[in-house]
Amino acid sequence: MSPDRPRLTAAARDFLALDRTATLTTLRPDGTPHVAPVRFTYDAATGLARVTTRAATRKARNVSAGGPAARVALCQADGFRWITLEGRASVTGDPVRLAEAVRRYTARYGAAPPDPPDLTVIEITVDRLLSLNV
């Protein structure tokens, strides 16, 4: 495991596998936060979180505008339990990466995500994990 990738306990892996909605926080070009509800997947083996979205959404535009330094926070909560995954994000429409994101989303949520013509994926290389009661 990479030293930059946070280690997950079994309880944290189980929590991140729950069929839940999370919030994704990105930064607008003026530095103010934008928070949006999202569905996501997390691959603990690679430390990669994925959020499928339309290319024209504010969250995708914020990540793109941030360039290679774009940082985001993805937080899943359930009552008084929560995990926040932080890391660098990028947006891609690469068909192979998008297909992997859709495959993982479908496995987690039991249905494919919406499929607009401008479907893209925000990939987050997680380098920090915060949690409570997990």
Salt bridges, closest charged atoms under 4 A:
ASP19 OD1 - ARG39 NH2 3.77
ASP43 OD2 - ARG104 NH2 3.10
ASP78 OD2 - ARG20 NH2 3.52
ASP78 OD2 - ARG81 NH2 2.98
GLU86 OE1 - ARG71 NH2 3.91
GLU86 OE1 - ARG128 NH1 3.67
GLU100 OE2 - ARG103 NH2 2.69
GLU100 OE2 - ARG104 NE 2.75
ASP118 OD1 - ARG54 NE 3.13
GLU123 OE1 - ARG97 NH2 2.25
ASP127 OD2 - ARG71 NH1 2.95
